[in-house]
Amino acid sequence: MLINAALILALYYFYIMRKLKLIWDFKGPDAEQTAKHHLIHLKEYINSNSVETLASGTELITDRHHICFVALNEADMPAMRDNLKPHRGQLWTP
């Protein structure tokens, strides 16, 4: 019975748990550089707090709007959201 519970839990975490993308928006003429700089601090937080992430980076939305993001499992989201205050979030598909 214990093996079945462990298997179900493992399947939940690896296949069923939602993947989320936390996003910080930066707008204006310096948006690209600000997003890249924010990513440096985001990676420092991830390393110092041993957060399991699926992806992180920056993306161009328009020439004056860039984002910095981190993708992670839903279970890891509350602590990161509360500590780093992202501007928004969405479901993430690789």
Secondary structure, 3 states (H helix, E strand, C coil): CHHHHHHHHHHHHHHHCCEEEEEEEEECCCHHHHHHHHHHHHHHHHHHCCCCCCEEEEEEEECCEEEEEEEEEHHHHHHHHHHHCCCEEEECCC
